[in-house]
Amino acid sequence: MSITPRKLNTFIIFKLPAAYFCGVRTKYIDNTKCIVTVRYKWINQNPFKSMFWAVQGMAAEFSTGALVISKIKESGKRISMLVTSNKATFTKKAKGRITFTCNDGNLIDDTLKKAIETGEGQTIWVKSIGVNEEGVEVSTFNFEWSIKVKE
């Protein structure tokens, strides 16, 4: 059974309710890319009339994490995953619908393969870029994922 946007959105409802109520939704996922959106609204605002940075972070992290989850499921192995570090850059106020895209599926494949082959934990930096409705970049998030095969 493959992972679909609908299944990921159901997952958000039950496992990440804060993200669900803030409007985080998966729009697309395949082997190399995941797209997650969130719309600026009252519940996710900051005092500066734009989207709170942490809400952007939830959407960005989910775009990377959904790819990791999908790749782990494909592997058929029991593998743990955890964000160990993150970095973010904000370049414009986030208003309207913000779309976060992670294109690092191939990097995740390589890291999972190495973790499975060596049996040692691996880390990988994965990037998600957020753009507004005009296609202008508003933020970039980098997440360091730790991946380890369970015994």
Order of alpha helices (4+ residues) and beta strands (2+ residues): alpha-alpha-beta-beta-alpha-beta-beta-alpha-beta-beta
